[in-house]
Amino acid sequence: MLKVEFGKPSLAKLVYSSIKPDELVEVKGIKAFSEIKEDAIVFRVKCKRGVMSLAYTLYEYLQYLKLIQEAVLILEEAKCP
């Protein structure tokens, strides 16, 4: 389980909406899913393929989060003419 708090429910919802479609991909021996709880997202992974598969799945989630965070920061800094 991995819990990420965002401080704002709206930001958590935005990130959750961005990540959720990727959970539809099924890989034999791995089930990954998430849920939104107020200003946080809770990721859960069930893995029967070994610790490296589990670690890689969590790494992918963290990479998604980093990419989305960078995009949000860029959008927050952008100014409309």
A tleap script that builds the chain and sets N, CA, C and O, in Angstrom:
source leaprc.protein.ff14SB
mol = sequence {
  NMET LEU LYS VAL GLU PHE GLY LYS PRO SER
  LEU ALA LYS LEU VAL TYR SER SER ILE LYS
  PRO ASP GLU LEU VAL GLU VAL LYS GLY ILE
  LYS ALA PHE SER GLU ILE LYS GLU ASP ALA
  ILE VAL PHE ARG VAL LYS CYS LYS ARG GLY
  VAL MET SER LEU ALA TYR THR LEU TYR GLU
  TYR LEU GLN TYR LEU LYS LEU ILE GLN GLU
  ALA VAL LEU ILE LEU GLU GLU ALA LYS CYS
  CPRO
}
set mol.1.N position { 0.849 -1.171 0.000 }
set mol.1.CA position { 0.000 0.000 0.000 }
set mol.1.C position { 0.891 1.230 0.000 }
set mol.1.O position { 1.910 1.270 0.690 }
set mol.2.N position { 0.506 2.220 -0.769 }
set mol.2.CA position { 1.213 3.485 -0.852 }
set mol.2.C position { 0.160 4.590 -0.762 }
set mol.2.O position { -0.786 4.610 -1.549 }
set mol.3.N position { 0.317 5.497 0.184 }
set mol.3.CA position { -0.627 6.590 0.351 }
set mol.3.C position { 0.095 7.896 0.048 }
set mol.3.O position { 1.156 8.176 0.606 }
set mol.4.N position { -0.496 8.696 -0.848 }
set mol.4.CA position { 0.084 9.981 -1.231 }
set mol.4.C position { -0.923 11.074 -0.910 }
set mol.4.O position { -2.051 11.056 -1.404 }
set mol.5.N position { -0.512 12.019 -0.084 }
set mol.5.CA position { -1.380 13.136 0.285 }
set mol.5.C position { -1.018 14.357 -0.548 }
set mol.5.O position { 0.159 14.639 -0.771 }
set mol.6.N position { -2.037 15.078 -1.007 }
set mol.6.CA position { -1.833 16.210 -1.895 }
set mol.6.C position { -2.148 17.558 -1.256 }
set mol.6.O position { -1.774 18.597 -1.800 }
set mol.7.N position { -2.820 17.559 -0.127 }
set mol.7.CA position { -3.141 18.824 0.535 }
set mol.7.C position { -4.414 19.478 0.038 }
set mol.7.O position { -5.038 20.251 0.764 }
set mol.8.N position { -4.806 19.177 -1.188 }
set mol.8.CA position { -6.030 19.734 -1.761 }
set mol.8.C position { -6.835 18.597 -2.389 }
set mol.8.O position { -6.301 17.849 -3.208 }
set mol.9.N position { -8.111 18.454 -2.019 }
set mol.9.CA position { -8.934 17.411 -2.635 }
set mol.9.C position { -9.019 17.540 -4.155 }
set mol.9.O position { -9.071 16.532 -4.859 }
set mol.10.N position { -9.033 18.777 -4.667 }
set mol.10.CA position { -9.134 18.967 -6.116 }
set mol.10.C position { -7.892 18.442 -6.834 }
set mol.10.O position { -8.006 17.873 -7.920 }
set mol.11.N position { -6.725 18.621 -6.254 }
set mol.11.CA position { -5.490 18.114 -6.853 }
set mol.11.C position { -5.459 16.588 -6.793 }
set mol.11.O position { -5.045 15.933 -7.750 }
set mol.12.N position { -5.894 16.029 -5.679 }
set mol.12.CA position { -5.948 14.569 -5.559 }
set mol.12.C position { -6.887 13.985 -6.618 }
set mol.12.O position { -6.586 12.952 -7.217 }
set mol.13.N position { -8.008 14.638 -6.841 }
set mol.13.CA position { -8.965 14.168 -7.835 }
set mol.13.C position { -8.381 14.247 -9.239 }
set mol.13.O position { -8.592 13.341 -10.046 }
set mol.14.N position { -7.653 15.312 -9.541 }
set mol.14.CA position { -7.016 15.472 -10.851 }
set mol.14.C position { -5.999 14.354 -11.096 }
set mol.14.O position { -5.986 13.740 -12.162 }
set mol.15.N position { -5.163 14.102 -10.118 }
set mol.15.CA position { -4.147 13.060 -10.247 }
set mol.15.C position { -4.804 11.689 -10.356 }
set mol.15.O position { -4.407 10.867 -11.181 }
set mol.16.N position { -5.790 11.452 -9.536 }
set mol.16.CA position { -6.516 10.178 -9.560 }
set mol.16.C position { -7.133 9.932 -10.937 }
set mol.16.O position { -7.062 8.820 -11.460 }
set mol.17.N position { -7.727 10.948 -11.513 }
set mol.17.CA position { -8.336 10.824 -12.842 }
set mol.17.C position { -7.288 10.532 -13.911 }
set mol.17.O position { -7.577 9.858 -14.900 }
set mol.18.N position { -6.086 11.030 -13.716 }
set mol.18.CA position { -5.004 10.802 -14.679 }
set mol.18.C position { -4.430 9.397 -14.587 }
set mol.18.O position { -4.023 8.827 -15.599 }
set mol.19.N position { -4.395 8.844 -13.403 }
set mol.19.CA position { -3.774 7.542 -13.182 }
set mol.19.C position { -4.750 6.381 -13.374 }
set mol.19.O position { -4.349 5.305 -13.819 }
set mol.20.N position { -5.985 6.582 -13.053 }
set mol.20.CA position { -6.974 5.494 -13.038 }
set mol.20.C position { -7.037 4.678 -14.331 }
set mol.20.O position { -7.102 3.452 -14.249 }
set mol.21.N position { -7.023 5.288 -15.520 }
set mol.21.CA position { -7.114 4.462 -16.746 }
set mol.21.C position { -5.978 3.445 -16.897 }
set mol.21.O position { -6.173 2.395 -17.509 }
set mol.22.N position { -4.807 3.738 -16.355 }
set mol.22.CA position { -3.683 2.808 -16.463 }
set mol.22.C position { -3.895 1.543 -15.651 }
set mol.22.O position { -3.237 0.535 -15.905 }
set mol.23.N position { -4.782 1.573 -14.696 }
set mol.23.CA position { -5.058 0.394 -13.890 }
set mol.23.C position { -5.880 -0.646 -14.640 }
set mol.23.O position { -6.021 -1.778 -14.179 }
set mol.24.N position { -6.416 -0.272 -15.776 }
set mol.24.CA position { -7.229 -1.199 -16.546 }
set mol.24.C position { -6.382 -2.258 -17.245 }
set mol.24.O position { -6.896 -3.304 -17.644 }
set mol.25.N position { -5.089 -1.990 -17.393 }
set mol.25.CA position { -4.195 -2.947 -18.018 }
set mol.25.C position { -3.951 -4.097 -17.046 }
set mol.25.O position { -3.517 -3.886 -15.913 }
set mol.26.N position { -4.232 -5.307 -17.500 }
set mol.26.CA position { -4.064 -6.462 -16.632 }
set mol.26.C position { -2.775 -7.195 -16.970 }
set mol.26.O position { -2.486 -7.478 -18.132 }
set mol.27.N position { -2.023 -7.489 -15.947 }
set mol.27.CA position { -0.794 -8.254 -16.078 }
set mol.27.C position { -0.956 -9.469 -15.183 }
set mol.27.O position { -1.356 -9.344 -14.025 }
set mol.28.N position { -0.649 -10.637 -15.710 }
set mol.28.CA position { -0.813 -11.873 -14.949 }
set mol.28.C position { 0.016 -11.818 -13.666 }
set mol.28.O position { 1.222 -11.570 -13.703 }
set mol.29.N position { -0.642 -12.051 -12.540 }
set mol.29.CA position { 0.041 -12.094 -11.258 }
set mol.29.C position { 0.124 -10.768 -10.533 }
set mol.29.O position { 0.628 -10.709 -9.412 }
set mol.30.N position { -0.368 -9.688 -11.159 }
set mol.30.CA position { -0.335 -8.370 -10.509 }
set mol.30.C position { -1.707 -7.726 -10.615 }
set mol.30.O position { -2.307 -7.680 -11.689 }
set mol.31.N position { -2.186 -7.236 -9.501 }
set mol.31.CA position { -3.422 -6.461 -9.496 }
set mol.31.C position { -3.117 -5.157 -8.779 }
set mol.31.O position { -2.741 -5.147 -7.607 }
set mol.32.N position { -3.284 -4.065 -9.497 }
set mol.32.CA position { -3.022 -2.745 -8.928 }
set mol.32.C position { -4.298 -1.922 -9.012 }
set mol.32.O position { -4.982 -1.914 -10.036 }
set mol.33.N position { -4.603 -1.238 -7.932 }
set mol.33.CA position { -5.782 -0.388 -7.929 }
set mol.33.C position { -5.574 0.749 -6.940 }
set mol.33.O position { -4.704 0.693 -6.071 }
set mol.34.N position { -6.374 1.756 -7.092 }
set mol.34.CA position { -6.256 2.922 -6.220 }
set mol.34.C position { -7.637 3.426 -5.853 }
set mol.34.O position { -8.640 3.092 -6.485 }
set mol.35.N position { -7.653 4.232 -4.820 }
set mol.35.CA position { -8.898 4.883 -4.412 }
set mol.35.C position { -8.549 6.261 -3.878 }
set mol.35.O position { -7.456 6.496 -3.365 }
set mol.36.N position { -9.492 7.144 -4.013 }
set mol.36.CA position { -9.285 8.509 -3.535 }
set mol.36.C position { -9.954 8.642 -2.171 }
set mol.36.O position { -11.077 8.183 -1.964 }
set mol.37.N position { -9.243 9.276 -1.252 }
set mol.37.CA position { -9.768 9.514 0.098 }
set mol.37.C position { -9.450 10.953 0.465 }
set mol.37.O position { -8.327 11.273 0.855 }
set mol.38.N position { -10.447 11.814 0.338 }
set mol.38.CA position { -10.333 13.238 0.617 }
set mol.38.C position { -9.202 13.856 -0.204 }
set mol.38.O position { -9.340 14.001 -1.418 }
set mol.39.N position { -8.082 14.224 0.436 }
set mol.39.CA position { -6.989 14.873 -0.299 }
set mol.39.C position { -5.833 13.909 -0.571 }
set mol.39.O position { -4.699 14.342 -0.775 }
set mol.40.N position { -6.117 12.604 -0.575 }
set mol.40.CA position { -5.066 11.601 -0.762 }
set mol.40.C position { -5.526 10.503 -1.726 }
set mol.40.O position { -6.718 10.278 -1.935 }
set mol.41.N position { -4.534 9.838 -2.295 }
set mol.41.CA position { -4.789 8.654 -3.104 }
set mol.41.C position { -4.083 7.489 -2.425 }
set mol.41.O position { -2.919 7.591 -2.038 }
set mol.42.N position { -4.798 6.389 -2.288 }
set mol.42.CA position { -4.226 5.181 -1.706 }
set mol.42.C position { -4.068 4.174 -2.837 }
set mol.42.O position { -5.045 3.793 -3.482 }
set mol.43.N position { -2.841 3.748 -3.069 }
set mol.43.CA position { -2.528 2.745 -4.081 }
set mol.43.C position { -2.334 1.409 -3.386 }
set mol.43.O position { -1.667 1.323 -2.355 }
set mol.44.N position { -2.917 0.376 -3.954 }
set mol.44.CA position { -2.756 -0.975 -3.409 }
set mol.44.C position { -2.304 -1.886 -4.554 }
set mol.44.O position { -2.824 -1.829 -5.668 }
set mol.45.N position { -1.338 -2.710 -4.243 }
set mol.45.CA position { -0.816 -3.641 -5.235 }
set mol.45.C position { -0.779 -5.038 -4.623 }
set mol.45.O position { -0.240 -5.241 -3.535 }
set mol.46.N position { -1.356 -5.987 -5.335 }
set mol.46.CA position { -1.257 -7.398 -4.959 }
set mol.46.C position { -0.386 -8.054 -6.027 }
set mol.46.O position { -0.694 -8.001 -7.217 }
set mol.47.N position { 0.686 -8.663 -5.589 }
set mol.47.CA position { 1.648 -9.207 -6.537 }
set mol.47.C position { 2.021 -10.631 -6.169 }
set mol.47.O position { 2.416 -10.913 -5.038 }
set mol.48.N position { 1.890 -11.523 -7.139 }
set mol.48.CA position { 2.288 -12.924 -6.957 }
set mol.48.C position { 3.528 -13.247 -7.785 }
set mol.48.O position { 3.907 -14.411 -7.920 }
set mol.49.N position { 4.161 -12.206 -8.340 }
set mol.49.CA position { 5.280 -12.417 -9.257 }
set mol.49.C position { 6.642 -12.162 -8.621 }
set mol.49.O position { 7.659 -12.250 -9.309 }
set mol.50.N position { 6.689 -11.856 -7.354 }
set mol.50.CA position { 7.969 -11.617 -6.703 }
set mol.50.C position { 8.172 -10.154 -6.364 }
set mol.50.O position { 7.454 -9.273 -6.839 }
set mol.51.N position { 9.166 -9.924 -5.533 }
set mol.51.CA position { 9.398 -8.579 -5.003 }
set mol.51.C position { 9.818 -7.585 -6.087 }
set mol.51.O position { 9.477 -6.406 -5.988 }
set mol.52.N position { 10.538 -8.018 -7.104 }
set mol.52.CA position { 10.967 -7.085 -8.153 }
set mol.52.C position { 9.775 -6.586 -8.979 }
set mol.52.O position { 9.747 -5.421 -9.375 }
set mol.53.N position { 8.817 -7.433 -9.234 }
set mol.53.CA position { 7.610 -6.999 -9.948 }
set mol.53.C position { 6.815 -6.017 -9.107 }
set mol.53.O position { 6.277 -5.037 -9.622 }
set mol.54.N position { 6.744 -6.283 -7.817 }
set mol.54.CA position { 6.068 -5.360 -6.906 }
set mol.54.C position { 6.786 -4.017 -6.890 }
set mol.54.O position { 6.151 -2.968 -6.993 }
set mol.55.N position { 8.095 -4.048 -6.761 }
set mol.55.CA position { 8.885 -2.812 -6.730 }
set mol.55.C position { 8.723 -2.028 -8.029 }
set mol.55.O position { 8.590 -0.805 -7.995 }
set mol.56.N position { 8.732 -2.705 -9.159 }
set mol.56.CA position { 8.589 -2.022 -10.440 }
set mol.56.C position { 7.199 -1.400 -10.577 }
set mol.56.O position { 7.069 -0.297 -11.107 }
set mol.57.N position { 6.174 -2.083 -10.114 }
set mol.57.CA position { 4.819 -1.537 -10.185 }
set mol.57.C position { 4.713 -0.269 -9.343 }
set mol.57.O position { 4.150 0.729 -9.794 }
set mol.58.N position { 5.248 -0.299 -8.127 }
set mol.58.CA position { 5.244 0.901 -7.287 }
set mol.58.C position { 6.080 2.013 -7.907 }
set mol.58.O position { 5.718 3.186 -7.826 }
set mol.59.N position { 7.198 1.644 -8.524 }
set mol.59.CA position { 8.047 2.623 -9.217 }
set mol.59.C position { 7.265 3.314 -10.334 }
set mol.59.O position { 7.369 4.528 -10.506 }
set mol.60.N position { 6.491 2.553 -11.086 }
set mol.60.CA position { 5.679 3.148 -12.152 }
set mol.60.C position { 4.685 4.162 -11.592 }
set mol.60.O position { 4.511 5.242 -12.157 }
set mol.61.N position { 4.034 3.816 -10.485 }
set mol.61.CA position { 3.121 4.768 -9.850 }
set mol.61.C position { 3.867 6.045 -9.458 }
set mol.61.O position { 3.379 7.150 -9.699 }
set mol.62.N position { 5.027 5.898 -8.864 }
set mol.62.CA position { 5.804 7.068 -8.440 }
set mol.62.C position { 6.242 7.910 -9.633 }
set mol.62.O position { 6.266 9.138 -9.547 }
set mol.63.N position { 6.584 7.271 -10.732 }
set mol.63.CA position { 6.952 8.017 -11.940 }
set mol.63.C position { 5.758 8.805 -12.478 }
set mol.63.O position { 5.901 9.963 -12.868 }
set mol.64.N position { 4.575 8.172 -12.499 }
set mol.64.CA position { 3.361 8.879 -12.921 }
set mol.64.C position { 3.127 10.104 -12.035 }
set mol.64.O position { 2.834 11.194 -12.526 }
set mol.65.N position { 3.259 9.908 -10.743 }
set mol.65.CA position { 3.033 11.008 -9.802 }
set mol.65.C position { 4.015 12.153 -10.039 }
set mol.65.O position { 3.630 13.321 -9.995 }
set mol.66.N position { 5.256 11.827 -10.285 }
set mol.66.CA position { 6.272 12.854 -10.544 }
set mol.66.C position { 5.943 13.615 -11.824 }
set mol.66.O position { 6.021 14.843 -11.852 }
set mol.67.N position { 5.585 12.911 -12.862 }
set mol.67.CA position { 5.244 13.539 -14.136 }
set mol.67.C position { 4.031 14.457 -13.996 }
set mol.67.O position { 4.029 15.575 -14.511 }
set mol.68.N position { 3.020 13.987 -13.309 }
set mol.68.CA position { 1.813 14.793 -13.115 }
set mol.68.C position { 2.121 16.013 -12.251 }
set mol.68.O position { 1.621 17.105 -12.520 }
set mol.69.N position { 2.937 15.836 -11.220 }
set mol.69.CA position { 3.313 16.958 -10.364 }
set mol.69.C position { 4.045 18.023 -11.170 }
set mol.69.O position { 3.768 19.213 -11.014 }
set mol.70.N position { 4.962 17.620 -12.016 }
set mol.70.CA position { 5.690 18.575 -12.855 }
set mol.70.C position { 4.736 19.314 -13.784 }
set mol.70.O position { 4.867 20.524 -13.968 }
set mol.71.N position { 3.782 18.605 -14.367 }
set mol.71.CA position { 2.810 19.240 -15.260 }
set mol.71.C position { 1.952 20.241 -14.510 }
set mol.71.O position { 1.682 21.330 -15.018 }
set mol.72.N position { 1.520 19.889 -13.309 }
set mol.72.CA position { 0.696 20.795 -12.505 }
set mol.72.C position { 1.481 22.055 -12.152 }
set mol.72.O position { 0.934 23.156 -12.212 }
set mol.73.N position { 2.740 21.915 -11.788 }
set mol.73.CA position { 3.564 23.082 -11.461 }
set mol.73.C position { 3.719 23.998 -12.662 }
set mol.73.O position { 3.654 25.220 -12.521 }
set mol.74.N position { 3.923 23.428 -13.833 }
set mol.74.CA position { 4.050 24.238 -15.047 }
set mol.74.C position { 2.755 24.977 -15.333 }
set mol.74.O position { 2.769 26.157 -15.685 }
set mol.75.N position { 1.619 24.273 -15.179 }
set mol.75.CA position { 0.330 24.905 -15.434 }
set mol.75.C position { 0.032 26.008 -14.408 }
set mol.75.O position { -0.553 27.035 -14.752 }
set mol.76.N position { 0.432 25.794 -13.158 }
set mol.76.CA position { 0.198 26.815 -12.134 }
set mol.76.C position { 1.016 28.071 -12.405 }
set mol.76.O position { 0.578 29.177 -12.090 }
set mol.77.N position { 2.203 27.908 -12.985 }
set mol.77.CA position { 3.072 29.050 -13.270 }
set mol.77.C position { 2.670 29.775 -14.555 }
set mol.77.O position { 3.024 30.938 -14.749 }
set mol.78.N position { 1.939 29.097 -15.423 }
set mol.78.CA position { 1.552 29.696 -16.708 }
set mol.78.C position { 0.593 30.841 -16.473 }
set mol.78.O position { -0.254 30.802 -15.580 }
set mol.79.N position { 0.746 31.850 -17.290 }
set mol.79.CA position { -0.137 33.017 -17.210 }
set mol.79.C position { -0.838 33.202 -18.539 }
set mol.79.O position { -0.216 33.159 -19.600 }
set mol.80.N position { -2.114 33.404 -18.465 }
set mol.80.CA position { -2.884 33.650 -19.673 }
set mol.80.C position { -2.732 35.107 -20.072 }
set mol.80.O position { -2.713 35.993 -19.217 }
set mol.81.N position { -2.624 35.355 -21.374 }
set mol.81.CA position { -2.502 36.758 -21.825 }
set mol.81.C position { -3.766 37.555 -21.608 }
set mol.81.O position { -3.812 38.741 -21.937 }
savepdb mol mol.pdb
quit
